[in-house]
Amino acid sequence: MLVIGIAGGSGSGKTTVVRTITQSLSGRVVVIPQDSYYKDSSHLPIEERQKINFDHPDAIDWKLLCQQIRELKQGRTVEQPVYSYITCSRSATETVTVEPADVIIVEGILIFTHKELRDQMNIKVFVDADDDDRLMRILVRDIAERGRTIETAIDHYTETVKPMHLQFIEPSKRYADIIVPQGGHNRVAIDVIAATIEKAMTKIKKK
């Protein structure tokens, strides 16, 4: 079993890279999104929940994420939590059943900031993209999926996304084994990553 970490700034194209790699691999692949592991805030008033800084490492339930990766590596099925950005809380009744696979892809902006999680990864990929490109994708996503207006989306980027990117995400690039420039549009780099994963899988199966 291989654990692949795919990190990068918000709006960098990580989802495109993950989808393309997943489609190109011959073995069974499961994707573990960091966004499912935000700490539950249902005990807080909605006004307080909306102030949570989701781009800070403290927002992530690292203990649960690392535990479930370990369990998958041991061949156990896990119940992945379901988190809603709209309510800023974890579902109390709904989970996603995730079964072990040949390749586990862990995807998220902050996954390289946590040493215990990094140490579980066989290959670490950082998806890089121009700030202007990321900003445009973030604005579109926040308005379409997270109920923000153009004004609140810009404020959120300026006050939270950009400073957290500079403080935590960009520095974590140094832990990457492979850096993908031009975000999800770099087909050559994605093909190289897929070939590297296939080669590593072949070596494991021969052991």
TIMI-501138 format. One record per residue (C-alpha): residue number from 0; residue in one letter; x negated, y, z. Coordinates in pm, 1 decimal. Layout:
# residues N
{num=NUM, residuo=A, X=X, Y=Y, Z=Z}
...
***
This chain:
# residues 207
{num=0, residuo=M, X=0.0, Y=0.0, Z=0.0}
{num=1, residuo=L, X=-123.5, Y=347.3, Z=-91.5}
{num=2, residuo=V, X=-24.4, Y=670.4, Z=82.2}
{num=3, residuo=I, X=-55.5, Y=974.8, Z=-144.4}
{num=4, residuo=G, X=-27.3, Y=1326.3, Z=-3.9}
{num=5, residuo=I, X=88.9, Y=1599.3, Z=-241.1}
{num=6, residuo=A, X=70.1, Y=1949.2, Z=-93.2}
{num=7, residuo=G, X=72.2, Y=2303.5, Z=-228.2}
{num=8, residuo=G, X=235.9, Y=2637.5, Z=-174.0}
{num=9, residuo=S, X=608.3, Y=2689.8, Z=-185.4}
{num=10, residuo=G, X=717.3, Y=2710.5, Z=-549.0}
{num=11, residuo=S, X=390.7, Y=2565.2, Z=-680.1}
{num=12, residuo=G, X=554.2, Y=2281.3, Z=-872.3}
{num=13, residuo=K, X=498.5, Y=1995.4, Z=-626.2}
{num=14, residuo=T, X=837.5, Y=1843.8, Z=-703.9}
{num=15, residuo=T, X=757.9, Y=1833.0, Z=-1075.7}
{num=16, residuo=V, X=422.8, Y=1666.1, Z=-1008.0}
{num=17, residuo=V, X=583.3, Y=1410.5, Z=-773.9}
{num=18, residuo=R, X=858.5, Y=1329.7, Z=-1022.6}
{num=19, residuo=T, X=616.8, Y=1291.0, Z=-1313.2}
{num=20, residuo=I, X=378.0, Y=1068.0, Z=-1116.9}
{num=21, residuo=T, X=664.1, Y=856.5, Z=-985.5}
{num=22, residuo=Q, X=796.7, Y=799.2, Z=-1337.5}
{num=23, residuo=S, X=454.7, Y=699.7, Z=-1469.0}
{num=24, residuo=L, X=365.6, Y=440.3, Z=-1203.7}
{num=25, residuo=S, X=440.5, Y=74.9, Z=-1263.3}
{num=26, residuo=G, X=485.9, Y=-23.8, Z=-898.4}
{num=27, residuo=R, X=758.7, Y=66.2, Z=-651.3}
{num=28, residuo=V, X=728.6, Y=421.5, Z=-517.5}
{num=29, residuo=V, X=906.0, Y=602.3, Z=-234.8}
{num=30, residuo=V, X=882.7, Y=975.2, Z=-163.8}
{num=31, residuo=I, X=876.2, Y=1111.6, Z=191.1}
{num=32, residuo=P, X=954.7, Y=1486.0, Z=185.6}
{num=33, residuo=Q, X=817.4, Y=1698.0, Z=468.5}
{num=34, residuo=D, X=1140.4, Y=1900.0, Z=455.4}
{num=35, residuo=S, X=1332.7, Y=1608.2, Z=608.3}
{num=36, residuo=Y, X=1125.7, Y=1631.9, Z=927.0}
{num=37, residuo=Y, X=1194.6, Y=1980.9, Z=1053.7}
{num=38, residuo=K, X=1264.2, Y=1976.8, Z=1426.3}
{num=39, residuo=D, X=1630.6, Y=1958.0, Z=1517.5}
{num=40, residuo=S, X=1763.5, Y=2300.7, Z=1620.9}
{num=41, residuo=S, X=2131.4, Y=2215.3, Z=1660.3}
{num=42, residuo=H, X=2113.7, Y=2310.3, Z=2029.8}
{num=43, residuo=L, X=2039.6, Y=2673.5, Z=1937.9}
{num=44, residuo=P, X=2295.5, Y=2938.9, Z=1837.3}
{num=45, residuo=I, X=2314.5, Y=2980.7, Z=1459.4}
{num=46, residuo=E, X=2160.1, Y=3328.5, Z=1488.3}
{num=47, residuo=E, X=1851.5, Y=3179.1, Z=1655.1}
{num=48, residuo=R, X=1828.4, Y=2894.3, Z=1403.7}
{num=49, residuo=Q, X=1818.2, Y=3140.9, Z=1116.0}
{num=50, residuo=K, X=1507.1, Y=3300.8, Z=1268.7}
{num=51, residuo=I, X=1306.0, Y=2977.4, Z=1257.0}
{num=52, residuo=N, X=982.0, Y=3005.5, Z=1062.1}
{num=53, residuo=F, X=997.7, Y=2697.0, Z=838.0}
{num=54, residuo=D, X=656.0, Y=2776.3, Z=690.5}
{num=55, residuo=H, X=475.9, Y=2731.7, Z=1024.7}
{num=56, residuo=P, X=335.7, Y=2390.5, Z=1128.1}
{num=57, residuo=D, X=518.3, Y=2414.0, Z=1462.8}
{num=58, residuo=A, X=850.5, Y=2373.8, Z=1278.6}
{num=59, residuo=I, X=767.2, Y=2014.8, Z=1177.9}
{num=60, residuo=D, X=836.8, Y=1702.5, Z=1385.1}
{num=61, residuo=W, X=490.7, Y=1560.0, Z=1317.4}
{num=62, residuo=K, X=529.8, Y=1283.0, Z=1574.0}
{num=63, residuo=L, X=829.2, Y=1132.1, Z=1394.7}
{num=64, residuo=L, X=679.6, Y=1179.4, Z=1047.5}
{num=65, residuo=C, X=351.1, Y=1009.9, Z=1140.4}
{num=66, residuo=Q, X=535.5, Y=732.0, Z=1322.1}
{num=67, residuo=Q, X=754.9, Y=653.7, Z=1022.5}
{num=68, residuo=I, X=457.9, Y=652.1, Z=783.0}
{num=69, residuo=R, X=285.0, Y=402.3, Z=1013.7}
{num=70, residuo=E, X=596.4, Y=185.2, Z=1022.5}
{num=71, residuo=L, X=625.5, Y=185.7, Z=643.3}
{num=72, residuo=K, X=258.5, Y=86.0, Z=615.0}
{num=73, residuo=Q, X=334.2, Y=-203.0, Z=851.0}
{num=74, residuo=G, X=613.4, Y=-319.6, Z=621.4}
{num=75, residuo=R, X=905.0, Y=-190.0, Z=827.8}
{num=76, residuo=T, X=1214.1, Y=-7.1, Z=703.2}
{num=77, residuo=V, X=1273.3, Y=339.9, Z=855.3}
{num=78, residuo=E, X=1567.9, Y=576.7, Z=886.9}
{num=79, residuo=Q, X=1457.5, Y=912.3, Z=749.6}
{num=80, residuo=P, X=1635.0, Y=1213.9, Z=902.8}
{num=81, residuo=V, X=1851.6, Y=1446.7, Z=695.8}
{num=82, residuo=Y, X=1795.2, Y=1820.6, Z=745.6}
{num=83, residuo=S, X=2012.2, Y=2105.4, Z=619.8}
{num=84, residuo=Y, X=1867.0, Y=2447.8, Z=540.7}
{num=85, residuo=I, X=2219.3, Y=2589.1, Z=544.9}
{num=86, residuo=T, X=2294.8, Y=2491.7, Z=906.6}
{num=87, residuo=C, X=1926.2, Y=2481.5, Z=1010.0}
{num=88, residuo=S, X=1985.6, Y=2152.0, Z=1189.1}
{num=89, residuo=R, X=1930.6, Y=1778.3, Z=1155.8}
{num=90, residuo=S, X=2232.7, Y=1560.0, Z=1083.3}
{num=91, residuo=A, X=2347.7, Y=1365.6, Z=1388.9}
{num=92, residuo=T, X=2529.4, Y=1101.2, Z=1184.4}
{num=93, residuo=E, X=2346.1, Y=1069.5, Z=853.7}
{num=94, residuo=T, X=2002.9, Y=923.9, Z=769.7}
{num=95, residuo=V, X=1831.9, Y=790.7, Z=457.7}
{num=96, residuo=T, X=1714.1, Y=429.4, Z=466.3}
{num=97, residuo=V, X=1358.3, Y=403.8, Z=330.5}
{num=98, residuo=E, X=1201.9, Y=66.6, Z=259.6}
{num=99, residuo=P, X=828.6, Y=-11.1, Z=224.5}
{num=100, residuo=A, X=681.6, Y=26.8, Z=-124.1}
{num=101, residuo=D, X=357.6, Y=-11.5, Z=-317.2}
{num=102, residuo=V, X=306.0, Y=365.6, Z=-307.5}
{num=103, residuo=I, X=428.0, Y=615.5, Z=-49.6}
{num=104, residuo=I, X=415.0, Y=978.9, Z=-161.0}
{num=105, residuo=V, X=428.3, Y=1233.6, Z=121.4}
{num=106, residuo=E, X=518.8, Y=1575.7, Z=-18.4}
{num=107, residuo=G, X=528.5, Y=1916.9, Z=146.9}
{num=108, residuo=I, X=366.4, Y=2254.8, Z=191.0}
{num=109, residuo=L, X=213.4, Y=2182.5, Z=533.4}
{num=110, residuo=I, X=118.1, Y=1814.8, Z=520.6}
{num=111, residuo=F, X=-258.0, Y=1880.1, Z=502.7}
{num=112, residuo=T, X=-249.8, Y=2098.5, Z=815.7}
{num=113, residuo=H, X=-195.5, Y=1797.9, Z=1043.1}
{num=114, residuo=K, X=-499.2, Y=1575.0, Z=1097.3}
{num=115, residuo=E, X=-317.2, Y=1261.5, Z=1209.9}
{num=116, residuo=L, X=-103.4, Y=1268.4, Z=897.4}
{num=117, residuo=R, X=-401.2, Y=1345.5, Z=670.9}
{num=118, residuo=D, X=-587.4, Y=1049.3, Z=815.0}
{num=119, residuo=Q, X=-309.5, Y=815.5, Z=698.4}
{num=120, residuo=M, X=-346.7, Y=927.4, Z=334.9}
{num=121, residuo=N, X=-558.3, Y=743.7, Z=77.4}
{num=122, residuo=I, X=-545.2, Y=1022.6, Z=-182.9}
{num=123, residuo=K, X=-474.5, Y=1391.6, Z=-117.8}
{num=124, residuo=V, X=-357.0, Y=1616.9, Z=-402.0}
{num=125, residuo=F, X=-311.7, Y=1994.5, Z=-383.3}
{num=126, residuo=V, X=-88.5, Y=2157.8, Z=-646.8}
{num=127, residuo=D, X=-213.7, Y=2509.7, Z=-714.6}
{num=128, residuo=A, X=-23.5, Y=2785.9, Z=-895.2}
{num=129, residuo=D, X=-39.6, Y=3163.0, Z=-947.0}
{num=130, residuo=D, X=130.5, Y=3368.4, Z=-678.3}
{num=131, residuo=D, X=355.5, Y=3540.3, Z=-933.5}
{num=132, residuo=D, X=480.8, Y=3207.2, Z=-1066.3}
{num=133, residuo=R, X=546.4, Y=3078.9, Z=-715.2}
{num=134, residuo=L, X=733.5, Y=3396.8, Z=-619.9}
{num=135, residuo=M, X=969.8, Y=3365.3, Z=-916.5}
{num=136, residuo=R, X=1050.1, Y=3001.9, Z=-835.2}
{num=137, residuo=I, X=1099.3, Y=3081.4, Z=-467.4}
{num=138, residuo=L, X=1344.4, Y=3362.6, Z=-541.2}
{num=139, residuo=V, X=1549.1, Y=3144.8, Z=-777.0}
{num=140, residuo=R, X=1555.0, Y=2856.3, Z=-527.9}
{num=141, residuo=D, X=1642.2, Y=3067.8, Z=-222.7}
{num=142, residuo=I, X=1931.6, Y=3237.9, Z=-400.0}
{num=143, residuo=A, X=2068.8, Y=2921.4, Z=-562.7}
{num=144, residuo=E, X=2013.2, Y=2669.7, Z=-282.8}
{num=145, residuo=R, X=1975.3, Y=2856.0, Z=45.8}
{num=146, residuo=G, X=2241.1, Y=3123.6, Z=24.2}
{num=147, residuo=R, X=2008.5, Y=3424.5, Z=22.8}
{num=148, residuo=T, X=2059.8, Y=3747.0, Z=-169.5}
{num=149, residuo=I, X=1778.8, Y=3890.2, Z=-382.0}
{num=150, residuo=E, X=1702.3, Y=4139.5, Z=-103.0}
{num=151, residuo=T, X=1688.0, Y=3880.7, Z=177.4}
{num=152, residuo=A, X=1489.2, Y=3641.4, Z=-43.2}
{num=153, residuo=I, X=1225.8, Y=3909.4, Z=-110.8}
{num=154, residuo=D, X=1214.3, Y=4002.8, Z=259.1}
{num=155, residuo=H, X=1170.8, Y=3637.8, Z=352.5}
{num=156, residuo=Y, X=884.4, Y=3596.9, Z=106.7}
{num=157, residuo=T, X=708.5, Y=3912.4, Z=225.5}
{num=158, residuo=E, X=753.7, Y=3854.5, Z=598.4}
{num=159, residuo=T, X=720.8, Y=3475.4, Z=620.3}
{num=160, residuo=V, X=628.5, Y=3279.1, Z=306.9}
{num=161, residuo=K, X=328.6, Y=3485.5, Z=194.6}
{num=162, residuo=P, X=157.0, Y=3530.6, Z=534.0}
{num=163, residuo=M, X=208.7, Y=3162.8, Z=626.6}
{num=164, residuo=H, X=70.0, Y=3058.1, Z=289.3}
{num=165, residuo=L, X=-243.5, Y=3261.6, Z=349.6}
{num=166, residuo=Q, X=-281.6, Y=3145.1, Z=709.8}
{num=167, residuo=F, X=-205.8, Y=2773.6, Z=680.7}
{num=168, residuo=I, X=-137.5, Y=2638.6, Z=332.5}
{num=169, residuo=E, X=-411.7, Y=2791.3, Z=118.0}
{num=170, residuo=P, X=-684.9, Y=2696.6, Z=371.2}
{num=171, residuo=S, X=-558.5, Y=2335.7, Z=376.6}
{num=172, residuo=K, X=-661.3, Y=2304.3, Z=10.9}
{num=173, residuo=R, X=-1012.2, Y=2217.9, Z=129.7}
{num=174, residuo=Y, X=-886.7, Y=1876.7, Z=242.5}
{num=175, residuo=A, X=-769.0, Y=1779.6, Z=-107.1}
{num=176, residuo=D, X=-941.4, Y=1510.9, Z=-310.4}
{num=177, residuo=I, X=-782.6, Y=1647.8, Z=-629.3}
{num=178, residuo=I, X=-664.3, Y=2002.1, Z=-706.1}
{num=179, residuo=V, X=-406.9, Y=2050.5, Z=-982.9}
{num=180, residuo=P, X=-427.7, Y=2401.7, Z=-1135.5}
{num=181, residuo=Q, X=-131.1, Y=2549.9, Z=-1324.7}
{num=182, residuo=G, X=118.0, Y=2372.6, Z=-1099.5}
{num=183, residuo=G, X=353.2, Y=2114.0, Z=-1239.8}
{num=184, residuo=H, X=278.5, Y=2209.4, Z=-1601.4}
{num=185, residuo=N, X=-69.3, Y=2054.9, Z=-1601.8}
{num=186, residuo=R, X=9.0, Y=1726.0, Z=-1774.1}
{num=187, residuo=V, X=-356.8, Y=1630.1, Z=-1816.7}
{num=188, residuo=A, X=-424.6, Y=1653.9, Z=-1442.7}
{num=189, residuo=I, X=-104.1, Y=1463.3, Z=-1361.9}
{num=190, residuo=D, X=-201.2, Y=1183.7, Z=-1601.9}
{num=191, residuo=V, X=-544.1, Y=1162.0, Z=-1437.5}
{num=192, residuo=I, X=-383.0, Y=1135.2, Z=-1093.2}
{num=193, residuo=A, X=-144.1, Y=862.6, Z=-1211.5}
{num=194, residuo=A, X=-434.7, Y=667.5, Z=-1362.6}
{num=195, residuo=T, X=-633.5, Y=703.4, Z=-1039.4}
{num=196, residuo=I, X=-340.2, Y=569.4, Z=-837.5}
{num=197, residuo=E, X=-289.7, Y=276.3, Z=-1076.6}
{num=198, residuo=K, X=-659.8, Y=189.4, Z=-1049.6}
{num=199, residuo=A, X=-648.2, Y=203.1, Z=-669.4}
{num=200, residuo=M, X=-336.3, Y=-16.6, Z=-666.0}
{num=201, residuo=T, X=-508.9, Y=-272.4, Z=-886.6}
{num=202, residuo=K, X=-806.1, Y=-290.2, Z=-648.3}
{num=203, residuo=I, X=-575.7, Y=-342.9, Z=-351.0}
{num=204, residuo=K, X=-382.9, Y=-622.7, Z=-522.9}
{num=205, residuo=K, X=-709.6, Y=-803.7, Z=-605.0}
{num=206, residuo=K, X=-817.0, Y=-809.3, Z=-240.2}
***
